[in-house]
Amino acid sequence: MKTSTHSKFLTWFILSLVLLFGMGFLPGQAAHAEDMVDTVYADEVNMILGELTQLKVYSLTRLSMTDPEIADVVDADDSQILLIAKNTGQTPLFIWDEYGKRVVMINVSGTELTSIADRLQKLFTDAGLKHVYLDVNGPEGKVVITGTVPEYKQILFEDIVSPFDEHIISLVEEQDIEDLVQIDVQITELSTTLTKSLGIDWFSAGSGSGDSGSGGGPLKLSYGEDIPTFDGSVGDFFKIGDFRRADSLVATVNALLEEGMGRILSQPKLVVLSGEEASFLIGGEIPIRTTTSTGDSVQENVEFKEYGVGMTVTPTIRKEKIDVILNIEISDIDAANAVGEDVAFTTRSASSQLFLDDGQTIVLAGLIQQRTAESIKKVPYLGEIPILGLMFRSRSTPTPDLDTELVISLTPYRIDTGLNPLTTEEHKRMKDQPRSSVSRAVVDDMDMKEAPKPMATSAVRIPDEMKDYVREVQRKISQQIVYPREAREYGWEGTVKLGLHILNDGTLAYALVKESSGHEVFDDYALNTAKNSAPYNSFPSDSDLQELNITIPIVYSLQRN
């Protein structure tokens, strides 16, 4: 009885050991199976110095390691091969099994390249280096870095990669900063054609003296222009005139707007990389239903058609000029030509390629639309009788015929990415032309320090013989300044400092806003006043100066008016 009990205890003890051994061993076997590299799908294996790696094979019959000094076979059977990495480098491993002969490249590196790449990727992300890319190159045993880095982040990039120099290959290039182009566009719809409103004589090659037209009045201006050559093609209806005074033309169009003879449809400002396309659409979308029949089934689809004023502009900086490719399309719903529930559209389009100076304005006109309306009243039946029916019906125009014309002005500005925003804005202001009459403001005593010349590095004091001349310039400007009406209504005050560059004959070479008042109306009025006051008197005869830079502060204050 005791022997039987002892035997049963021993049997249970052995079974428990087997179960415990099996529970501990099987997961390990499964883990090893998952870690094995399947040589059927892997062309190369990356290993770290001293690492053991298992390769999976199928009924192995033969194997050959080319350089056992780099990696060697520790053990092998018909289903797996155990390798050890001995030295850095690479060597091919040839395998023969039921899938035939194949080769696996074994790459041995001194460190874990993947962890290095992950670390570098995190550092680049934290530093905002978005255009840097990493690739683990097993054969080289290096992490290859490619992409571009801006110039101002080059030092930061070097600080990040320097601790990993022996493990990386850097192919990073300096990122080129491309120039930007700002396109200022004004799209205006006039209630009458431009030629009637402005008195432009397209068929006259006159000198463009700006004399008033035959109708007289401030809006009857005449701009003699050279007419483009007509060959009868459709594009002849959308010619671009040779506007030698485009700024005056734009100013006159603005005057028509103030007279209520037109309206501004849009004034977009687009900023785009040189050589890239910018586009905008002013309008909307209208649903159009289409029906498709297939056998006994009928399917109805809805598509949306855009309408309105659409424009695409592609500016490209070429040396000192701006090449502008322009496409314009104006479409509108045409209810008169609709067929049933189908919608009709009227379309006006134009395309051109322009070669403009920085800040030069071009004006496109000729996109004319005619609208007519007619109402017929008649006596039923009698009004339908031929000839005699004329006595029983009448025609009237409830609304007068209306011709509208789109006038589009376009001005490209080159934005040099090497300049700060203030310099770019001043550069633009230098190209602005006087747009309106200006008003009187209080002018404080002038700052007698001479402003630095554009190419100079330091300021020069104004000679004593020139101080009276500078005061005369200040006096001439102050006599033409009045307080802007809109600024007075809102209670605005401020000080604007103008920089003037005057030549010895009194010519104003340029004027710019050196310090803004904080209100654009003050800056514009002061700048235009200085331009309108030119030319100034010639330099005194006892002065040897050829040019003069001065700074004039103009104070707008309601308390002193």
PAMARTI-354483 format. One line per 3 residues: number of its first residue (from 1); their letters; for each residue x, y, z of C-alpha. Coordinates in pm, whole numbers. Example, Ala and Ser with C-alpha at 12.3 -4.5 7.8 and 13.67 -1.06 7.14 Angstrom:
2
1	as	1230:-450:780 | 1367:-106:714
***
This chain:
561
1	mkt	0:0:0 | 281:243:89 | 468:152:-230
4	sth	163:231:-442 | 116:567:-275 | 483:655:-327
7	skf	464:561:-696 | 159:779:-753 | 331:1077:-585
10	ltw	641:1031:-799 | 430:1012:-1114 | 247:1339:-1033
13	fil	579:1509:-954 | 727:1413:-1292 | 414:1526:-1477
16	slv	428:1863:-1298 | 790:1914:-1399 | 705:1830:-1758
19	llf	417:2079:-1758 | 628:2351:-1597 | 912:2287:-1841
22	gmg	671:2292:-2132 | 509:2617:-2020 | 846:2781:-1983
25	flp	1002:2642:-2298 | 724:2679:-2555 | 698:3060:-2539
28	gqa	1073:3080:-2583 | 1054:2859:-2888 | 773:3074:-3028
31	aha	974:3388:-2964 | 1275:3242:-3146 | 1050:3149:-3438
34	edm	918:3504:-3461 | 1271:3653:-3451 | 1396:3442:-3740
37	vdt	1457:3612:-4075 | 1289:3432:-4365 | 1555:3403:-4634
40	vya	1293:3357:-4906 | 1181:3721:-4866 | 1495:3890:-4725
43	dev	1767:4000:-4968 | 1991:4135:-4692 | 2029:4108:-4315
46	nmi	2165:4390:-4097 | 2355:4282:-3786 | 2545:4454:-3506
49	lge	2894:4344:-3405 | 2865:4038:-3177 | 2496:3978:-3249
52	ltq	2341:3633:-3307 | 2075:3607:-3579 | 1859:3314:-3688
55	lkv	1774:3261:-4055 | 1480:3049:-4166 | 1536:2798:-4447
58	ysl	1335:2515:-4600 | 1495:2167:-4616 | 1848:2304:-4626
61	trl	2087:2097:-4836 | 2392:2323:-4861 | 2525:2666:-4755
64	smt	2838:2874:-4809 | 2961:3190:-4627 | 3201:3387:-4848
67	dpe	3391:3569:-4570 | 3360:3394:-4232 | 3580:3666:-4075
70	iad	3285:3908:-4100 | 2999:3669:-4020 | 3013:3297:-3953
73	vvd	2774:3005:-3915 | 2739:2885:-3555 | 2485:2609:-3616
76	add	2256:2490:-3895 | 1989:2229:-3958 | 1729:2170:-4228
79	sqi	1503:2457:-4104 | 1731:2727:-3962 | 2079:2880:-3967
82	lli	2239:3055:-3668 | 2488:3334:-3755 | 2724:3547:-3546
85	akn	2860:3891:-3649 | 3238:3895:-3596 | 3368:4209:-3775
88	tgq	3222:4514:-3950 | 3167:4480:-4323 | 2952:4276:-4556
91	tpl	2961:3926:-4699 | 2723:3718:-4912 | 2568:3395:-4780
94	fiw	2471:3133:-5041 | 2182:2899:-4956 | 2050:2584:-5131
97	dey	1714:2441:-5020 | 1379:2338:-5170 | 1337:2691:-5314
100	gkr	1663:2656:-5505 | 1979:2863:-5483 | 1970:3219:-5350
103	vvm	2205:3471:-5191 | 2152:3686:-4881 | 2384:3982:-4814
106	inv	2498:4000:-4451 | 2580:4359:-4335 | 2764:4399:-4004
109	sgt	2795:4743:-3841 | 2951:4854:-3516 | 2637:5024:-3379
112	elt	2259:5004:-3405 | 2194:5231:-3705 | 1816:5219:-3672
115	sia	1826:5367:-3321 | 2064:5639:-3443 | 1828:5722:-3730
118	drl	1530:5738:-3492 | 1722:5971:-3260 | 1825:6200:-3545
121	qkl	1469:6207:-3682 | 1335:6325:-3346 | 1602:6595:-3318
124	ftd	1532:6719:-3672 | 1158:6731:-3602 | 1207:6928:-3280
127	agl	1435:7173:-3465 | 1179:7231:-3742 | 1397:7081:-4017
130	khv	1112:6948:-4227 | 1299:6877:-4549 | 1568:6645:-4411
133	yld	1538:6271:-4481 | 1717:5969:-4330 | 1805:5632:-4480
136	vng	1984:5343:-4309 | 2247:5216:-4553 | 2346:4868:-4435
139	peg	2625:4802:-4687 | 2797:5128:-4591 | 2718:5088:-4222
142	kvv	2604:5450:-4214 | 2290:5660:-4183 | 2258:5868:-4500
145	itg	2107:6217:-4456 | 1961:6392:-4762 | 1740:6695:-4825
148	tvp	1776:7072:-4789 | 1841:7302:-4493 | 1785:7683:-4497
151	eyk	2097:7894:-4459 | 1986:8037:-4125 | 1952:7684:-3982
154	qil	2285:7547:-4104 | 2454:7596:-3766 | 2166:7423:-3588
157	fed	2190:7131:-3831 | 2565:7095:-3771 | 2513:7098:-3394
160	ivs	2262:6812:-3424 | 2467:6580:-3648 | 2817:6647:-3510
163	pfd	2788:6387:-3226 | 2703:6123:-3488 | 2973:6210:-3743
166	ehi	3128:5863:-3755 | 2790:5698:-3818 | 2642:5930:-4084
169	isl	2693:6041:-4443 | 2552:6391:-4499 | 2435:6480:-4849
172	vee	2230:6778:-4734 | 2226:7087:-4958 | 2160:7449:-4872
175	qdi	1803:7545:-4951 | 1766:7815:-5215 | 1539:8102:-5107
178	edl	1320:8183:-5404 | 1200:8534:-5474 | 836:8622:-5424
181	vqi	615:8834:-5647 | 318:9034:-5522 | 43:9095:-5777
184	dvq	-191:9387:-5706 | -507:9363:-5916 | -807:9592:-5942
187	ite	-1109:9472:-6140 | -1353:9751:-6216 | -1686:9739:-6398
190	lst	-1782:10067:-6568 | -2136:10145:-6670 | -2022:10283:-7005
193	tlt	-1736:10182:-7231 | -1394:10306:-7138 | -1339:10484:-7466
196	ksl	-1656:10692:-7419 | -1584:10777:-7057 | -1218:10868:-7089
199	gid	-1208:10994:-7445 | -929:10757:-7548 | -855:10786:-7917
202	wfs	-727:10438:-8005 | -681:10533:-8369 | -460:10832:-8295
205	ags	-87:10808:-8247 | -79:11144:-8074 | 177:11250:-7822
208	gsg	-49:11183:-7526 | -42:11536:-7393 | -346:11480:-7174
211	dsg	-553:11767:-7320 | -921:11765:-7236 | -1160:11612:-7486
214	sgg	-1420:11789:-7689 | -1681:11748:-7418 | -1479:11942:-7163
217	gpl	-1498:11874:-6791 | -1260:11695:-6559 | -1346:11344:-6685
220	kls	-1310:11418:-7057 | -942:11332:-7068 | -764:11231:-7386
223	yge	-484:10978:-7393 | -336:10940:-7736 | -240:10575:-7774
226	dip	-92:10363:-8049 | -352:10114:-8166 | -239:9749:-8178
229	tfd	-237:9575:-8513 | -566:9403:-8601 | -573:9089:-8811
232	gsv	-941:9002:-8768 | -888:8722:-8515 | -1100:8682:-8205
235	gdf	-816:8807:-7988 | -840:9149:-8155 | -1132:9230:-7929
238	fki	-906:9208:-7625 | -603:9414:-7723 | -376:9579:-7470
241	gdf	-309:9939:-7549 | 31:10100:-7515 | -61:10306:-7209
244	rra	228:10541:-7159 | 51:10697:-6859 | -117:10401:-6698
247	dsl	-109:10566:-6355 | -311:10862:-6484 | -555:10624:-6649
250	vat	-603:10429:-6326 | -653:10755:-6138 | -922:10858:-6386
253	vna	-1095:10522:-6352 | -1098:10579:-5977 | -1253:10919:-6042
256	lle	-1529:10751:-6242 | -1595:10524:-5946 | -1637:10824:-5719
259	egm	-1884:10967:-5971 | -2094:10649:-5941 | -2024:10546:-6300
262	gri	-1881:10208:-6204 | -1803:9971:-5923 | -1502:9776:-5803
265	lsq	-1561:9403:-5830 | -1244:9301:-5651 | -902:9423:-5536
268	pkl	-706:9104:-5465 | -341:9101:-5364 | -168:8775:-5451
271	vvl	179:8669:-5335 | 335:8378:-5523 | 675:8222:-5578
274	sge	850:8325:-5898 | 749:8083:-6172 | 446:7947:-5987
277	eas	78:8003:-6072 | -166:8201:-5857 | -539:8205:-5920
280	fli	-859:8340:-5773 | -1232:8334:-5849 | -1488:8598:-5763
283	gge	-1829:8448:-5814 | -1987:8119:-5721 | -2102:7778:-5838
286	ipi	-2433:7671:-5989 | -2557:7310:-5990 | -2613:7151:-6332
289	rtt	-2808:6826:-6355 | -2720:6560:-6610 | -2913:6240:-6679
292	tst	-2758:5909:-6786 | -2974:5623:-6916 | -2849:5263:-6894
295	gds	-3102:5006:-7005 | -3410:5048:-6789 | -3234:5258:-6524
298	vqe	-3196:5635:-6527 | -2924:5798:-6318 | -2918:6169:-6239
301	nve	-2588:6342:-6161 | -2522:6691:-6032 | -2212:6887:-6130
304	fke	-2121:7236:-6016 | -2015:7494:-6273 | -1812:7794:-6162
307	ygv	-1906:8141:-6281 | -1784:8491:-6211 | -1447:8660:-6259
310	gmt	-1159:8414:-6264 | -794:8492:-6317 | -470:8293:-6323
313	vtp	-137:8475:-6305 | 209:8321:-6346 | 485:8575:-6276
316	tir	849:8485:-6340 | 1143:8706:-6249 | 1383:8733:-6543
319	kek	1684:8951:-6467 | 1540:9293:-6375 | 1199:9235:-6538
322	idv	890:9035:-6445 | 740:8805:-6707 | 366:8772:-6641
325	iln	140:8514:-6808 | -219:8625:-6755 | -547:8445:-6825
328	iei	-884:8605:-6747 | -1232:8463:-6787 | -1558:8636:-6695
331	sdi	-1869:8422:-6710 | -2228:8494:-6611 | -2560:8315:-6619
334	daa	-2751:8388:-6941 | -3118:8341:-6865 | -3224:8458:-7212
337	nav	-3055:8166:-7388 | -3148:7893:-7140 | -3314:7585:-7291
340	ged	-3574:7441:-7060 | -3408:7378:-6727 | -3060:7382:-6881
343	vaf	-2850:7682:-6783 | -2666:7895:-7038 | -2360:8110:-6974
346	ttr	-2207:8416:-7132 | -1829:8415:-7128 | -1567:8681:-7187
349	sas	-1203:8580:-7178 | -859:8717:-7254 | -504:8591:-7225
352	sql	-173:8765:-7262 | 196:8747:-7176 | 348:9068:-7044
355	fld	707:9174:-6977 | 689:9443:-6708 | 921:9643:-6489
358	dgq	904:9605:-6114 | 605:9814:-6004 | 485:9891:-6358
361	tiv	108:9901:-6403 | -66:9755:-6708 | -432:9813:-6790
364	lag	-651:9568:-6983 | -983:9679:-7125 | -1230:9578:-7394
367	liq	-1426:9307:-7210 | -1763:9460:-7297 | -2104:9314:-7224
370	qrt	-2425:9449:-7374 | -2760:9409:-7201 | -3086:9495:-7376
373	aes	-3443:9461:-7255 | -3767:9497:-7449 | -4131:9463:-7345
376	ikk	-4420:9400:-7590 | -4782:9480:-7504 | -5058:9359:-7738
379	vpy	-5428:9295:-7762 | -5498:8920:-7747 | -5547:8757:-8087
382	lge	-5555:9092:-8271 | -5190:9159:-8194 | -5095:8834:-8367
385	ipi	-5238:8934:-8708 | -4959:8998:-8961 | -4915:9364:-9059
388	lgl	-5250:9473:-8909 | -5134:9344:-8572 | -4888:9634:-8551
391	mfr	-5186:9857:-8472 | -5273:9644:-8167 | -4931:9602:-8005
394	srs	-4657:9831:-7875 | -4293:9792:-7782 | -4117:9957:-7490
397	tpt	-3787:9931:-7305 | -3860:9918:-6932 | -3488:9945:-6858
400	pdl	-3240:10132:-7078 | -2979:9940:-7273 | -2668:9900:-7065
403	dte	-2312:9843:-7179 | -2063:9740:-6913 | -1690:9708:-6955
406	lvi	-1436:9545:-6730 | -1116:9742:-6675 | -840:9541:-6512
409	slt	-523:9701:-6378 | -235:9476:-6275 | 86:9575:-6096
412	pyr	359:9322:-6010 | 607:9391:-5730 | 918:9188:-5669
415	idt	954:9097:-5301 | 1321:9039:-5235 | 1342:8773:-4964
418	gln	1671:8921:-4859 | 1499:9244:-4752 | 1306:9296:-4434
421	plt	931:9384:-4461 | 989:9753:-4395 | 1245:9782:-4674
424	tee	1013:9603:-4914 | 724:9832:-4822 | 941:10140:-4869
427	hkr	1053:10005:-5206 | 688:9977:-5307 | 606:10326:-5179
430	mkd	885:10475:-5390 | 703:10348:-5700 | 362:10484:-5598
433	qpr	239:10781:-5802 | 29:11069:-5663 | -331:10954:-5646
436	ssv	-517:11254:-5507 | -484:11607:-5379 | -349:11635:-5025
439	sra	-423:11860:-4735 | -276:12089:-4469 | -119:11968:-4147
442	vvd	106:12120:-3882 | 476:12086:-3968 | 722:12091:-3677
445	dmd	1078:12215:-3696 | 1271:12000:-3934 | 1526:11745:-3826
448	mke	1843:11895:-3970 | 2028:11563:-3986 | 2093:11443:-4335
451	apk	1959:11094:-4403 | 2208:10838:-4528 | 2235:10790:-4898
454	pma	2112:10460:-5041 | 2467:10324:-5083 | 2631:10506:-4793
457	tsa	2715:10356:-4459 | 2708:10667:-4241 | 2528:10999:-4222
460	vri	2679:11336:-4319 | 2595:11671:-4158 | 2423:11927:-4378
463	pde	2658:12218:-4460 | 2561:12557:-4318 | 2501:12704:-4664
466	mkd	2234:12436:-4726 | 2030:12487:-4408 | 1833:12777:-4557
469	yvr	1771:12566:-4868 | 1636:12281:-4657 | 1404:12519:-4471
472	evq	1278:12644:-4808 | 1197:12284:-4910 | 1013:12236:-4582
475	rki	822:12560:-4628 | 714:12465:-4981 | 581:12130:-4861
478	sqq	402:12278:-4559 | 216:12531:-4776 | 43:12248:-4965
481	ivy	-49:12025:-4671 | -399:12012:-4521 | -544:11775:-4264
484	pre	-711:11466:-4424 | -1087:11494:-4383 | -1140:11130:-4285
487	are	-859:11149:-4029 | -1014:11460:-3875 | -1353:11284:-3849
490	ygw	-1203:10990:-3659 | -975:11206:-3445 | -654:11050:-3574
493	egt	-316:11207:-3497 | 38:11105:-3578 | 384:11193:-3706
496	vkl	531:11072:-4033 | 896:11114:-4130 | 975:11150:-4499
499	glh	1310:11083:-4659 | 1383:11301:-4965 | 1668:11259:-5213
502	iln	1710:11586:-5408 | 1955:11647:-5694 | 2146:11974:-5736
505	dgt	1904:12102:-6004 | 1607:12061:-5767 | 1484:11732:-5912
508	lay	1329:11495:-5658 | 1504:11163:-5726 | 1283:10976:-5484
511	alv	1074:11016:-5170 | 983:10749:-4919 | 824:10705:-4578
514	kes	1112:10646:-4335 | 892:10624:-4026 | 519:10557:-4050
517	sgh	262:10754:-3852 | 59:10439:-3795 | -215:10563:-4030
520	evf	-184:10496:-4401 | -383:10807:-4493 | -125:11034:-4323
523	ddy	166:10850:-4486 | 11:10866:-4834 | -91:11233:-4805
526	aln	253:11340:-4683 | 437:11135:-4945 | 220:11262:-5230
529	tak	260:11620:-5109 | 639:11594:-5127 | 616:11452:-5479
532	nsa	365:11712:-5596 | 584:11993:-5459 | 875:11895:-5683
535	pyn	1077:12018:-5856 | 1241:12234:-5590 | 1483:12522:-5637
538	sfp	1837:12453:-5751 | 2113:12428:-5491 | 2282:12758:-5392
541	sds	2562:12861:-5626 | 2820:12843:-5346 | 2740:12477:-5277
544	dlq	2946:12196:-5429 | 2693:11925:-5339 | 2554:11717:-5624
547	eln	2275:11557:-5420 | 2117:11586:-5079 | 1935:11345:-4847
550	iti	1713:11498:-4580 | 1455:11376:-4329 | 1143:11585:-4273
553	piv	901:11508:-3985 | 538:11607:-4045 | 312:11620:-3739
556	ysl	-65:11582:-3774 | -222:11721:-3457 | -583:11831:-3404
559	qrn	-490:12038:-3099 | -296:12285:-3308 | -557:12329:-3584
***
